[in-house]
């Protein structure tokens, strides 16, 4: 059994928001071992940013995909995908895309809105009667569907308790109601609609909403309504109990500390994320999804406009000024304007993603969790480079 390590939840950084780790014991001298250098010729700006994620931030490997507005795709990689064998980081390999799943779940809910089966400003009580009750006056009669998708319900997260003993919890299976019981035992952080409070809890409820309204599993609905129509051939919802990753993929790691080496955590139970974070996919598939979503292929104009109505989302990124809509957020670009984004942190993997108003999309993935805030800042910078240059 690997050594148990304490994980401190970081609440002041985007995509570092839920499950991303700031490990107090980690020091620069104890970071993930640096893999062999991969590029010998002069690198372009995107390749250089990936090289730096490996060299400076000590991620074992990094991969990126950029999709131009005209559909042209270029993929990149740096470092290694397996620390034991030294195998190079696979180009556009599958990773756990974690909280990017929220964009998919929100899209399905908005499709149901477009079909007249769900109303955004209706209380969640209408669809899940009697379920949302808990400490501090939690009451589903006061929380709307919009507030769940917009992360303004005030409900608290369950992750720092469920994953407190992180390495030893990786193979524990959770039912959605198990996660809600933890969350509902905590008084709300704020009143419904008062402010942005990021919590996976909101999207566990959104997944249950989808299942109640459609009478079918949320993973099946995401597959039928999004993955299949867009031709996302390398994206899938894991089967119940499936802890491995299908097809070509890098190994995923828990970072080293000053007292222990990296731990391979590729195999893990995705049920702790469920409708908030269970999907597996590739950077190029994420880009195809982003361009399809913002290009109007998945939602009617009215519902897409609702998705893009945002509220202030303090701390969602390291750049500042982010706003959160219904499952998507804004990311300020150095070249002007902003991109639509989300991103995600899963055991062993981190993904930063974005799509501009012109239709250019970029996704970056690394195969280790983040151990220092500076690494999260460099991931933001790498995404900015991919979208701006």
N, C-alpha and C positions, 0 to 999 in steps of 0.2 A: 504494500500500500504506500503510495507516495506520501511524502511529508505534508501534513496539513498546514496551509498558510492563510493568514488572516487577510481578508479583502475588505478594503474600505470603499464604500460606494461614493462615487464622485458625482455631485449634483450641479456642478458649475460649468460643464462642458457638453457640447452637442454630441451625439452618438457615443459619448463617454458617459451618457446619462444613466443608462440602466445596466448593468453587468460589466461595463468597462472598469478596469481595475487601476487604482492608484496604490501601489504596494509600498507601504511605508518602509519595509525592510530593504527594498531594492535600492542599490547604489549603482553608480556608473560602472564601478569595477565588477559588479556582479550581474550585469545585463546579459542578454542572450549572446552566446558566442557568435562572433562575426563569421559568416560563411565566406568561402573563397570569392574573390572578385570575379565578376562575370564578363564585363565589357572591357575591351582593350582599345577600341577605336574611339574617337571623339563622339560623345553622346549628345543627342538633341536634348532640349530642356525637359521633356517628359521623362526620357530615359534617365537623365541625370537626377531628377527628383526621386525616381525609384531607387537608383543606386545609393542615394543619400539615406533613404529610409533603411536600407540594409547596413550601410557603413556607419552612419551617425546614430541612428535610433535602434540599431541592433535587432531589427526584425529579421528572421531567417530568410524570408523571401517576400517579394512584392510583385504584383502583376497589375496591369492596367489595360483597359480597352477604350478607345476613342471612336465615336461614331459621328461622322460629319453629317450636316443637314441633308446632303445628297445621298446618304446611305453608305458612303465609303467608310471602311473600318480599318483601324490599325491597332494591333495588340503589342504589348510590351511585357517583359519580365526581367527580374533581377534576383540575385541570390539563389537560395536553394529551397526546394520543397520538402526535403527530408534531411534532417540534421544527422541522422544515423548513417545514411548512405552517401550523402553529399549530392544527391540527384538535383539537377537544376529545377528551379521553380517552373512548373508547367505554365505554358502560355494559355491564358483564358481557361484555367482549370475551375472545377466546381468548388465552391466554398459555402459555408453556412451564411446566408445573407441577413439573418437576424432581423433587426427592426425594420429593414426594408420591406419585410412582410406586411407592415402596417399600411403601406401604400396599396398593396393588393387587397387587403381586407377592407380598407376605406372605399376602394373602387367598387367592390361588390356591393357594399351597403348603398352607395350612391346609385348603382345600377338599379337596385331594388326601389330606391326613391323614384327614379325615372319611370319605373314600371307601376308606380302608384301603390306599392306594397308597404312602404315605410315612409314616415314623415320625419324630416330632420328635427323639427322643433316640437315633436311629440315626446313626452316622458318615456324613458326606457321601461317604466312600469307597464305601459300599454302592451309591450311585446314580451316582457319577462316579469309577469305579475308576481309580486311578493318576494322576488329574489334579492333585490338590492336593498338590504337593510343591514345596519351595523352600528358600531360605536360612534358616539358623538353626533348622533342624529342622521347617519347615512340613510337616505330615503330615495328610492328610485322614482318616486312621484315628483321629485324636485330636480331630477337630472334628465336632460334631453339627449337624444341621439346625437345632435350636433355637438354638444358639450363633450361627449365621449370621444368622438372623432377629432375634436379640436383640442383635446387635452385640457379642458377647462372645467371638468366635473368637480375638481377638488379632491377626488379620491386618491389615496396614497398607494404606493407600489408595494409589491410583496417580495421583490427580488432580494433585498438585503437580508431578509429572514430566511427565505426558502433556500438561498444559496450562501448562507453564512459560512457553512463548512464546504467551501466551493468544490474542491477536488473530490471530496467524498460524496457529493450530491450529483455528480455528473451522470450517474446511471439510475437515478431515482425517477420513476414514472409518476407524473402528476396528472390528475384529472383537472379540467378547468375549474370545477367547483372547489378543489383543494386549494388552488391559488387564490380564489376569491375569499375563502374563509380567512386566510391570512390577512388579506387586504382589508376586509370588512371589520376585522378586530381592531383596526386603527382609526382613530377619529380623523375626519377629513382635514386636509391641510388648509382648505379655504372653502367658502361657500360656492355652490354651483354657479359658474359663469363669472366668478370674481377675477380669476387670473389663470395663467398658464401653469399647470403642474403636470409635468411629464410622468406618466405611469403606465406600465404595461397593463394594469388592471382595466383601463378603459377599453383596450382592444381585445381582452379576453371577453368582456361583455359584448363587444361588437361582433365577435365570432359566434357567441351564443345567440345573438340577435339574428344573424344570417341563418343559423341552423333552425331556429324556431320559425322564421318566416318561410323558408324554402322547404323545410322538412328533410333537408339533406346535409351531410357533413360539410363544414366550411372549407376543408381542403379540396373536396370534390367540386364545390362551387368555384373556388379560385381557379382550379384546373380547367373546368368547363367554360368559364366566362372570360378568362384572361390568358392563361398559359397556352391552351390549344388554339384559340383564334389568332394570337399573335405569333404563333410558331416558335415559342420559347422551348426549343428542343432539349436544352440542358438545365431546365428549371423544373423542380418537382416538389410536391408536398410529401414528406417522409411518411411511410406507412407506420401504423401503430407499432411501437416497440423497435423501430428501425434506428439503430444507433450508428451505423456506418454511413459513409458517403459513397454513392454510386459513381462509377466511371473515373475519369482522370481527375485527380485532385491533389493538392499539396497536403502534407501532414499539418495539423494545427497544434499550437503549443501554448502552454501556460508559461509566462516568462520566468527566467532564472531569478534567483535572489542572491544575496551575497553569501548565502550558506547552502544553496542547492542549485543544481542545473535545471534547464528547461524540462518541462514535463509534457510528453505527447498526450494530448487530450482530444485527438481526432474523433475517437468514438465517444459519443455522448448522447444523452437522451434529450430530444428537442421539445418534449412536451411542456417543459417549463416556460417556453415562449409561446407555443401554440399559435393562435391567431395574431399574436403580437410579434412572433419571431421565429417560426419553424422552418421557413422555406430554405431550400438549397438551390443555388444557381451559379451562373458564370457572370463575369463583368460584362461581356458582350450582350448577354440576354437581359441584364438589368438595363442596359442602354436601349435595347429594342423596346422594352417595356416603357421606359420613360418617354421615349419619342412617340410611342403609340398612345400613351395616356395623354400627354400634353398636346398631341396632334389630333385629338378628337376621335380616335379609333375605338375607345372603350366607353366613353360617357357622352351623353347628349350635351349640347352647349349649356343648357341651364344647370345641369349637375356639375359640369366642369367648372363653371363660374362659381358655384357654391364651394367646390373644393378649394378654389383659389382665394376665398375670403379668409383673411388672416388676422391673427391677434399677435401682440408682442410676445416674444418667446425668449426672455432673458436667459443667457447662458447656454443656448442651444448650440452655439458654435464658438470657436476661439476668436473669430473675427469680430463678432458683435453685430447687433442690429437685426438679428434673425426674427422672422415672423413665422407662425405656424398656422397652416390652414387645416383642411380635413385630411390628415394623413400625409401631407407634404409640407415642406418648409422652404423658406428663402435662404440663400447663401450669397452674401455680398461678394462681388467679383472685383479684382484689382483693375480690370480693363473696363469697368463701368457696368452699371446695372446689377442684376442678380441672376442666379440660377435657381431652379426648383430642385429640391434635394430631400434626402432623409438620411440614410446611412444606418449602419447597424454593428453591434458587437455581439458575437456569439462565442462560446467556448472555443478558443483556438483561432478565431478569425475576426477581422475587422474590415468593413467595406465602407468607403466614402463615395458618394455618387452625386451626379448633378446633370441637369439639362438646361440649356439656355433658351431664351425666347426665339433665337434663330433656328433652334432644332439641333444644335450640337450637343452631344451627350458624352459623358466620361464617367467611368467607374474604376476605382482603385481598390485592391484587396491586398491585405497582408496576412501572413499565416501565424500570427502570434497576437495575443491580447496586448493592450497598451499598458505600459508600466509607469510612464512618466507623462506629465502634461505636455512637455515639450514635443513628445512624439505625436500627440494629438494635434498640436499646432502645425507640425510638419506635414501631417496628412492633409490638413486643411489647405496648406500651401501647395501640396502636390496636386490636389484637385483643382485649385485655382489655376495652376500652370497648365494642366491638361485642357481646361476650358477656355483659357485666354490666349494660348500660344499656338 
